[in-house]
Amino acid sequence: MSKVSIRFFADREVRAVWDDTGSKWWFSVLDIIGVLRGEDNYEKNRNYWKYLKAKLKREDSQLGSATTQFRFTAPDGKKRFANVLDYDGVIELAKNFPSKQANRFIEWFTNSDATIDGKSKSKAYALFDSSLFETIEIGIIKGLWQIHGYLFVVLYDFT
């Protein structure tokens, strides 16, 4: 694991780690449970995950056994093992979750073109493919400002 990523959905952290061996991202189950439940309390989310994992096991769902563990920095600053799911596992969890947030979360997580993340990603590809990219002064503040303006000026209400 060489990379750690923290993404935000509705002002809530979703931590991820990159697994060099498997060449994929793994996402914290408890962070996703917290997002989908709208709950910040770690213990409550942990208890809910235990309940849900047991329920999935009883239903012969592979989702509960699809988790693995990686170390994450906990709120107290210590590194602890946490259950994680890969991309497909996260989508499966959200699809089977009894929450109004689940559809919005899936849209955000998959970077749907309808989301701000999806739109900014599309704009980034367009910028890279355009001749405008060659005119930007790379490595200076002005260049960063130009890239930022191109990617975000119509997506966010700050100018």
C-alpha positions as CSV (number, residue, x, y, z in Angstrom):
1,M,0.0,0.0,0.0
2,S,1.7,3.1,-1.1
3,K,-1.3,5.5,-1.5
4,V,-4.1,6.6,0.9
5,S,-7.0,8.6,-0.3
6,I,-9.6,10.5,1.6
7,R,-12.7,11.4,-0.4
8,F,-15.7,13.3,0.9
9,F,-19.4,12.6,0.3
10,A,-21.8,15.0,2.0
11,D,-18.9,16.3,4.2
12,R,-18.2,12.7,5.5
13,E,-14.8,11.0,4.9
14,V,-14.5,7.9,2.8
15,R,-11.0,6.5,3.2
16,A,-9.3,4.3,0.6
17,V,-6.0,2.6,0.3
18,W,-4.2,1.5,-2.9
19,D,-3.1,-2.2,-3.0
20,D,-0.1,-2.5,-5.2
21,T,-0.4,-6.3,-5.3
22,G,-4.0,-6.3,-6.6
23,S,-3.7,-3.0,-8.4
24,K,-6.9,-1.6,-7.0
25,W,-8.4,0.7,-4.4
26,W,-10.0,-0.7,-1.2
27,F,-12.5,1.5,0.7
28,S,-13.3,1.6,4.4
29,V,-16.6,-0.3,5.1
30,L,-17.2,1.7,8.3
31,D,-16.8,5.0,6.4
32,I,-19.3,3.9,3.8
33,I,-21.7,2.6,6.5
34,G,-21.4,6.0,8.3
35,V,-22.2,7.8,5.0
36,L,-25.2,5.6,4.2
37,R,-26.6,5.8,7.7
38,G,-25.8,9.5,8.2
39,E,-24.0,8.5,11.4
40,D,-20.7,9.8,12.7
41,N,-20.4,7.6,15.8
42,Y,-17.7,5.0,15.1
43,E,-19.0,2.4,17.6
44,K,-22.6,2.6,16.2
45,N,-21.3,2.1,12.7
46,R,-19.1,-0.8,13.8
47,N,-22.0,-2.5,15.5
48,Y,-24.2,-2.0,12.5
49,W,-21.6,-3.5,10.3
50,K,-21.4,-6.5,12.6
51,Y,-25.2,-6.9,12.4
52,L,-25.3,-6.4,8.6
53,K,-22.3,-8.8,8.0
54,A,-24.1,-11.5,10.0
55,K,-27.3,-10.9,8.1
56,L,-25.6,-11.1,4.8
57,K,-23.9,-14.4,5.8
58,R,-27.3,-15.9,6.8
59,E,-28.6,-14.9,3.4
60,D,-25.6,-16.5,1.7
61,S,-24.4,-13.2,0.3
62,Q,-20.8,-13.1,-0.8
63,L,-20.5,-9.5,0.2
64,G,-19.7,-10.2,3.9
65,S,-16.9,-12.5,3.0
66,A,-15.6,-10.2,0.2
67,T,-14.1,-7.9,2.8
68,T,-10.4,-7.9,3.6
69,Q,-8.4,-5.8,6.0
70,F,-6.0,-3.0,5.6
71,R,-4.5,-0.6,8.2
72,F,-6.0,2.9,8.4
73,T,-5.2,5.8,10.7
74,A,-8.0,5.9,13.3
75,P,-9.4,9.1,14.8
76,D,-7.0,8.7,17.7
77,G,-4.0,8.7,15.4
78,K,-3.2,5.0,15.7
79,K,-3.0,2.6,12.7
80,R,-5.7,-0.1,13.0
81,F,-6.9,-2.8,10.8
82,A,-10.3,-2.1,9.2
83,N,-12.6,-4.0,6.9
84,V,-12.5,-2.8,3.3
85,L,-14.3,-3.5,0.1
86,D,-13.1,-3.1,-3.5
87,Y,-15.1,-1.0,-6.1
88,D,-17.6,-3.8,-6.9
89,G,-18.1,-4.6,-3.2
90,V,-18.9,-0.9,-2.4
91,I,-21.5,-0.8,-5.2
92,E,-23.0,-4.0,-4.0
93,L,-23.1,-2.8,-0.4
94,A,-24.8,0.5,-1.4
95,K,-27.3,-1.3,-3.7
96,N,-28.4,-3.5,-0.8
97,F,-28.5,-0.8,1.8
98,P,-31.8,0.5,3.2
99,S,-31.0,4.1,2.9
100,K,-32.2,7.1,0.9
101,Q,-28.6,8.2,0.5
102,A,-27.6,5.0,-1.3
103,N,-28.5,6.1,-4.9
104,R,-26.8,9.5,-4.4
105,F,-23.8,7.7,-3.0
106,I,-23.6,5.3,-5.9
107,E,-23.8,8.2,-8.3
108,W,-21.0,10.0,-6.5
109,F,-18.9,6.9,-6.1
110,T,-19.1,6.0,-9.7
111,N,-18.4,9.6,-10.8
112,S,-21.5,9.7,-12.8
113,D,-21.4,12.4,-15.4
114,A,-24.3,14.1,-13.6
115,T,-22.2,14.8,-10.5
116,I,-19.8,17.6,-10.0
117,D,-16.9,15.1,-9.8
118,G,-18.0,13.5,-13.1
119,K,-18.3,16.9,-14.8
120,S,-14.9,18.0,-13.6
121,K,-13.3,14.8,-14.7
122,S,-14.9,15.2,-18.2
123,K,-13.6,18.8,-18.3
124,A,-10.1,17.6,-17.3
125,Y,-10.0,15.1,-20.1
126,A,-11.2,17.8,-22.6
127,L,-8.6,20.2,-21.3
128,F,-5.8,17.6,-21.7
129,D,-6.9,16.8,-25.3
130,S,-7.3,20.5,-26.3
131,S,-4.7,22.8,-27.7
132,L,-5.5,25.2,-24.8
133,F,-3.5,22.8,-22.5
134,E,-0.3,23.7,-24.4
135,T,-0.7,27.4,-23.6
136,I,-0.9,27.0,-19.9
137,E,2.3,27.9,-18.0
138,I,3.0,24.7,-16.1
139,G,4.7,24.9,-12.7
140,I,3.6,28.4,-11.7
141,I,0.7,29.8,-9.7
142,K,-0.8,31.4,-12.8
143,G,-0.9,28.0,-14.6
144,L,-2.6,26.4,-11.6
145,W,-5.2,29.2,-11.6
146,Q,-5.9,28.7,-15.3
147,I,-6.4,24.9,-14.9
148,H,-8.5,25.5,-11.8
149,G,-10.6,28.0,-13.6
150,Y,-11.2,25.8,-16.6
151,L,-12.2,22.8,-14.5
152,F,-14.4,24.4,-11.9
153,V,-15.6,27.9,-12.7
154,V,-19.0,26.8,-14.1
155,L,-19.4,23.9,-11.6
156,Y,-19.1,25.8,-8.3
157,D,-20.5,29.1,-7.2
158,F,-17.1,30.8,-6.6
159,T,-15.4,33.1,-9.1
